Amino acid sequence: MEFIHKVASYSPVPAGGAAVANSFCLAVALIYKVVLFESERNLQPNELSTNLIHFKKEIERLLKDAERVVDADSEAYMQFAQSRREGNTVLMKQHFNDIIDISMSVMEKSEVAFEWIRQLREIIPQQMVTHLLVASELLMGSINGTVHIVKDNLKSIKASDKREDYLKRLNDLHKEYQRRYKEIMDSFPDDPEALNAGSSQT
C-alpha cells in the first residue's frame, strides 16, 4: 500500500512510469505464485517437477529485474529533473535517454513473461487459470501504458530520425505483444471443462 500512497501524493514521482513497471511486477508475481503452487503439488521427481524448478529460478530472476525497473524509473526521472534545474544539457540528454530505455525494458521483459504464461498454460489445473489470465491482462496493460509514456517522451526529441527510429521499435514491439497476448488469451477456452482438460493428469 505504501507504493499506492506515494503515487497518490503531491510529488512528481512515482507516477505513470512507475505504475506501469509496478503492473509488470504484479504480473510476474502472479506467474511466480502459480509456479510455487504447482511445485508443491508436483513433489515427485519427474520431468514436470524438474521443469517447474527451472521455471521458478527463471521467474525469480525476472521478478528481481522487474522490481529494479520500478526503482530505476523514479530514480531516472529525479536525475533528469535535477540536471534540468542545473541547466546541465549533457546530463539532461543522458537521463532522458535513461527514462526511455527503462520504459522500453518493461516491454522487452514482457516477452519472457508471456512465454512463461504460455508454457505454464500447458500444465496448470483449472484453479490456477485465473491467475495467469490476470497476469496476462496486467502485462498487456503495462505494455499499453509504456507505449503512451514513451510516445509522450519522444515529443521532446528534436532529431526526427532518432525519434522515428524509437517509434518504429516501439510500434513493432507493441504489435508483436498484441499478437502474443491474443494468442495466449485464445489458448484459454471459455468452457470451464475445457480449461481443465489435460490438467487432471498432472
N, C-alpha and C positions, 0 to 999 in steps of 0.2 A: 504493500500500500504506500510505502514511502515514495516510490517512483511516481505513482499517480499524483500524490500531493505535490511533488516537485513540478510535474508537468502543469498542474492546475495552480501555478503560482505566478506572481508578477515578476517573471525572470525570463530572459531570452532563451535560456536552456535549462532543462531539456525541453525540446519541442518536437516538431514533426519528424525530424531525422531520427531522434532517439526513440520516438514512439514506433516508427517503422522497424527499427532494429529490435525493439522490445517485442513486437509482434512476431518477428522471426525467432527470437529466443523462446517465446511461448510455444511456437510450432515445434521447434526442436525438442523442447522439454516434454511435450506430449508424445512425440515419437519415442523418446527415451523411456517414458513411462511404459509404453507398450512393450518395449524390449525387456524391461525389468520384469514385468508380469509374465511374459512368455518364457523368460529364463527360469523363473520359479516354477512354472507349470511343466517345463521340459527339463527335468533334472537328470534323466537317464542319458548316459554318454552315447550320442549318435550324431549323425550329420547335422540335424536340425539344431541340437544344443550347441554344437561347435560353431555353426553359423551365427547363432544368437550371441555367443561370446564375442565373435568378431564384430557383429553389429554394435554391441554395447560399447566396445572400445572406440570404434569409429565415431559413434554418436556422442560419446563423452568428449572427444576432441572437437567435434562440431559445436557442441554446446558451449565449450570454453571459448571457442572462436567467436560465437555469437555474443557471449557476454562481453568480450573485449570490444566488439563493434559498438555496443551501447555506450560504453565509457569513451571510446575513441571519438565518436560523433560529437559529443558535448565538448570534449577537450579541443577538437579541431576548430569548432565554432568559436570558442572562447579565445583561442590563439589568434584566429582571424580577426576578431573584434578588437583585440589588443593591438595587433600590428596596424590595423586601420586607424585606431586612435593615435598611434605614434607616427603615422604617416610613412611607415616603412613599406614601400611598394613591393620590394623584393620578397619580404616575408608574407605580405598580403597575398601575393600570387601563389606562393608555396602552400600557405594554409588553405587558400581557396581550392587549390587542386586536391589537397588532402580531403576536404569536405566532399568533393565529388567522388573521389576514389573510394572513400569509406561507404558512401551510399551505393556505389556500383558493386562493392564487395558483398553487400546484402543480396543483391540479385544473383551474383555468381555463386555464392554459397547455397542459394536455394536449389540449384541443380543437384547438389549432393542430397539435400533433404528430400526432394521429390523422388530421387532414386531409392532412398531407404523406404519411403512410403510404398513405392511400387513393389519392392521385394517383400516387405512385411505383409502386404495385402495377400500374398500367396499362402501365408501360414497362420494368420491370426484367426481366433474364434470370433463369433458374432459380437460378443460383448466388448470386444476391443475395437470394432469397426468405427464407432462414433469418434473415438479419439483421433484416428487417422483422418477422418472426414473433417473434423475441426482443425486439425493441423494443416490440412490442405488449404482450407479457407484462409487461415491465418497467413500461410505462406504467400498465397496469391494476393491477399490484402497488403502484405508488406512489399511485395513486388510492385503492385499498382501505386502504392504510396511513394515508393522510391522513384518511379517514373515522374510523378508530379514534382517531387523535390528537385531531382536532377534537372529537369526541363526548366524549372524556375531559376535555378542557379546558373544555368548555361546562358541565360539572358545577359549576364554580366560579362561574358566573353566577347570581346570586340572582334577578334580574328575569326572571320566567318568559316574558314577551312577547318580550324580546330573545333569550332562549335559544331559544324556539320559532321565531323568525324565522331564526336561524342554522341550526337543524336542518332547517327546510324547504328553505332554499337548498342546504344540504349534501346532503340526500336527493334533491332534484330533479337536482342535478348528477351524483350518483352513478348514478341510474337512467339518465340520458342517456348517460353514458360507458359504462355496461354495455351499453347498446344499440349504441353506436358500436363498442365492442370486438367484440361478437358479429357485427356487420355486416362488420367488417374481417376477422375470422377466417374467416367463412363465404365470403369472397371468395377465399380461398386453398384451392383444391381439394386433396384428399388424393392424387390421382393425379399423380405426377411429370411425366408427359407433359402433363397439363392445366395444371400450374403454368407450363410453358414455352410454352404456347400463346400466340401473338401476340408473344412476346418475341423470337423469332428474326428478326423482321422489323426490329427496332430497331437 
